[in-house]
Amino acid sequence: MRIPIESATSYRGRNARPNWFTLVLFIGLALAAGLVGYLFSPARSAAAAAWYAALAKPPWVAPAYWLAPLWAALYCLMGGAAWLVSRERYHKRHRAALGAYFAQLLLNAAWAPLFFGTHNAGAGLFTAVALWLTVAWTMREFIAVRAPAALMLAPYLGWVTFAMALNFSIWRLNQ
């Protein structure tokens, strides 16, 4: 019996056994994007710390000690979601979904250098809005390929929404 490859419900392309190396690779790539952000963050850069401390901020800023564990969990979820989608190699939207994922990962890595590195809240806001749109696009593509992968990105979209609102508030307060 021949199974059509274009079928959205075909599991023919999924590996029978999980490839754990690929999972570690996807999580590692996501964590590498986080490492770029960390290198430009106030936790690592004295110049960024001084600039950020001088900014007017809304009272609902998240405590700094939340950021590392929160982002680590989000990056692990992101990598796991991408891995689930990567296993559906014969799905017709597989490549588009992973393309959206890597686009949002690049924007994620670009935010901290633009916000903290250039000391420019406006550039950070522009990037945050683009990131939010790209994460939503990624979720849309993931849900077509593997719905649980899209659900794994929901906390990330929530956090990016919060970060975008915070970035907007900081930009407005410091104009």
C-alpha positions as CSV (number, residue, x, y, z in Angstrom):
1,M,0.0,0.0,0.0
2,R,1.3,3.4,-0.9
3,I,1.0,6.2,1.6
4,P,0.8,9.7,0.0
5,I,3.7,11.9,1.2
6,E,1.7,15.1,0.9
7,S,-0.8,14.0,3.5
8,A,-0.9,16.2,6.5
9,T,-1.6,13.2,8.7
10,S,1.1,11.0,7.4
11,Y,3.6,9.9,10.0
12,R,5.9,8.2,7.4
13,G,8.6,10.9,7.8
14,R,8.8,10.7,11.6
15,N,11.8,8.7,12.9
16,A,10.8,5.5,14.6
17,R,13.3,6.2,17.4
18,P,14.0,9.7,18.7
19,N,17.3,11.2,17.7
20,W,18.6,12.6,21.0
21,F,21.6,14.2,19.4
22,T,19.3,16.3,17.3
23,L,17.3,17.3,20.3
24,V,20.5,18.4,22.1
25,L,21.5,20.3,19.0
26,F,18.2,22.2,18.8
27,I,18.3,23.1,22.5
28,G,22.0,24.1,22.2
29,L,21.1,26.4,19.3
30,A,18.4,28.1,21.3
31,L,20.7,28.4,24.3
32,A,23.3,29.9,22.0
33,A,20.9,32.7,21.1
34,G,20.4,33.3,24.8
35,L,24.2,33.4,25.3
36,V,24.4,36.3,22.7
37,G,21.8,38.1,24.8
38,Y,23.6,37.4,28.0
39,L,26.9,38.8,26.6
40,F,25.2,42.2,26.1
41,S,23.0,42.2,29.2
42,P,23.6,44.3,32.4
43,A,24.6,41.1,34.1
44,R,27.7,40.8,31.9
45,S,28.4,44.3,30.6
46,A,29.2,47.2,33.0
47,A,28.3,49.8,30.3
48,A,24.9,48.1,29.8
49,A,24.3,48.0,33.5
50,A,25.1,51.7,34.0
51,W,22.9,52.7,31.1
52,Y,20.0,50.5,32.1
53,A,20.2,51.6,35.8
54,A,19.9,55.2,34.6
55,L,16.7,54.6,32.6
56,A,13.3,55.3,34.0
57,K,11.4,52.0,34.3
58,P,7.8,51.1,35.1
59,P,7.2,49.6,38.6
60,W,6.3,46.2,37.1
61,V,9.8,45.3,35.9
62,A,10.6,41.7,36.5
63,P,13.3,41.0,39.1
64,A,16.7,40.3,37.6
65,Y,17.0,36.9,39.4
66,W,14.0,35.6,37.4
67,L,15.6,36.1,34.0
68,A,18.3,33.4,33.8
69,P,16.1,30.4,35.0
70,L,13.1,31.7,33.0
71,W,15.0,32.1,29.8
72,A,16.8,28.8,30.2
73,A,13.4,27.0,30.5
74,L,12.0,28.9,27.5
75,Y,15.0,28.1,25.4
76,C,14.7,24.4,26.3
77,L,11.0,24.5,25.3
78,M,11.8,26.2,22.1
79,G,14.5,23.7,21.2
80,G,12.2,20.8,22.1
81,A,9.4,22.3,19.9
82,A,11.7,22.7,17.0
83,W,12.9,19.1,17.4
84,L,9.4,17.8,17.3
85,V,8.7,19.6,14.1
86,S,12.1,18.5,12.6
87,R,11.0,14.9,13.1
88,E,8.1,15.4,10.6
89,R,10.4,15.6,7.6
90,Y,7.9,14.6,5.0
91,H,5.2,17.0,6.1
92,K,4.7,19.6,3.3
93,R,5.1,22.6,5.8
94,H,8.1,21.2,7.6
95,R,10.6,23.5,6.0
96,A,8.4,26.6,6.3
97,A,7.9,25.9,10.0
98,L,11.7,25.5,10.7
99,G,12.4,28.6,8.6
100,A,10.0,30.6,10.8
101,Y,11.7,29.1,13.9
102,F,15.2,30.1,12.8
103,A,14.0,33.6,11.9
104,Q,12.6,34.2,15.3
105,L,15.7,32.7,16.9
106,L,17.8,35.3,15.0
107,L,15.5,38.1,16.1
108,N,15.7,36.8,19.7
109,A,19.5,36.9,19.5
110,A,19.5,40.4,18.0
111,W,17.3,42.1,20.7
112,A,19.9,42.4,23.5
113,P,22.7,43.8,21.2
114,L,20.3,46.3,19.8
115,F,18.7,47.3,23.1
116,F,21.7,47.1,25.5
117,G,24.6,47.1,23.1
118,T,23.6,50.3,21.2
119,H,21.7,51.8,24.2
120,N,18.7,52.2,22.0
121,A,15.3,51.4,23.4
122,G,13.7,52.3,20.1
123,A,15.7,49.7,18.2
124,G,14.9,47.2,20.9
125,L,11.2,48.0,20.6
126,F,11.3,47.5,16.8
127,T,13.1,44.2,17.2
128,A,10.7,43.1,20.0
129,V,7.6,43.8,17.8
130,A,9.3,41.9,14.9
131,L,10.1,39.1,17.3
132,W,6.5,38.9,18.6
133,L,5.2,38.7,15.1
134,T,7.7,36.0,14.1
135,V,7.0,33.9,17.2
136,A,3.3,34.1,16.4
137,W,4.1,33.1,12.8
138,T,6.3,30.2,14.0
139,M,3.4,29.0,16.2
140,R,1.1,29.1,13.2
141,E,3.5,27.0,11.2
142,F,4.2,24.6,14.0
143,I,0.5,23.9,14.7
144,A,0.1,22.8,11.1
145,V,2.9,20.3,11.4
146,R,2.8,19.2,15.0
147,A,0.3,20.9,17.4
148,P,2.1,20.0,20.7
149,A,5.2,21.9,19.3
150,A,3.1,25.1,18.9
151,L,1.8,24.7,22.5
152,M,5.3,24.4,23.8
153,L,5.9,27.9,22.4
154,A,3.0,29.5,24.2
155,P,4.9,30.5,27.3
156,Y,7.6,32.0,25.1
157,L,5.0,34.1,23.3
158,G,3.6,35.2,26.6
159,W,7.0,36.3,27.9
160,V,7.8,38.1,24.6
161,T,4.5,39.9,25.0
162,F,5.5,41.0,28.5
163,A,9.1,42.0,27.4
164,M,7.7,44.0,24.4
165,A,5.3,45.9,26.7
166,L,8.2,46.6,29.1
167,N,10.4,47.7,26.2
168,F,7.6,50.0,25.0
169,S,7.2,51.5,28.5
170,I,10.9,52.1,28.9
171,W,11.0,53.7,25.4
172,R,8.1,56.0,26.3
173,L,9.4,56.9,29.8
174,N,12.8,57.9,28.4
175,Q,12.0,59.9,25.3
